[in-house]
Amino acid sequence: MKAGKRDVATNGTRLGTSTSTSTSTSARAGTGTGTGTGTGAGSRPGQVLKWNFFIGGHLSASVPVRLVERTTAGQLLWMETGTPMWRTALPCGTTHLRDIAPHERPAEGYPLVPDRWPMGNALFYQPTGAAHSVLWLFGRRQKFRGWYVNLERRLHHGDDIDIADHELDLNVAPDRTWRWKDEQSFAEKTGHPAYWTAEEAVAIRSEGDAVARLAEAGTFPFDGSWCDFRPPSAWTTPSRPPNPRHSIL
């Protein structure tokens, strides 16, 4: 059964019955860097959580997201384009925090400024115990554009989901062909104390390899489910939350 347009309960059943392969495969990747989804924040569909994205230990963006479903296998989050958020105020002439070496950043982190999430709508799957997320990307009129695999380490603190980005990612097309993203940048950061050791880099890439095998096999989350997801019409765009609780991870 594919995801219905507004039936979150039906979609949740799909998550609960289809994620075991993904979760167990991810656990076998052996990164040891993922954490559980955490249950202290509750499990109410539509609940607003905060997705905090860190690069080299410094906060890059903090975006409110809505909980779609949470099971023992993992959780699904909905991020809407245009959502009020916080982002790092970077020096003039710099377009991304990852381009600034950690030793050149202020020790207390850059100040944060209000903004709106500029990317398209996305449904995030965060499997329990894994060091990656899988995003369903949607374009205009909620047309499915493919999947994006973000390799990461997650830390849960109540309603906060802190993401330590691992730089190396995968793009997966709707036909399930895939390619690595940011391989050179990943290699350049390997060995720096703010990022990961050479040994950890091997585990990170192995995690990506395991997810790529799922895409090639067409198994969850790449089995065609959730590609027509629509959030419930009652869900409004979340308001900008208070300032993030910290800017350094």
Secondary structure, 3 states (H helix, E strand, C coil): CCCCCCCHHHHHHHHHHHCHHHHHHHHHCCCCCCCCCCCCCCCCCCCEEEEEEEECCEEEEEEEEEEEEEECCEEEEEECCCCEEEEECCCCCCCCHHHCCHHHCCCCCCCEEEEECCCCCEEEEEECCCCEEEEEEECHHHCEEEEEEEEEEEEEECCEEEEEEEEEEEEECCCCCEEEECHHHHHHHECCCCCECHHHHHHHHHHHHHHHHHHHHCCCCCCCCCCCCCCCCCCCCCCCCCCCCCCEC
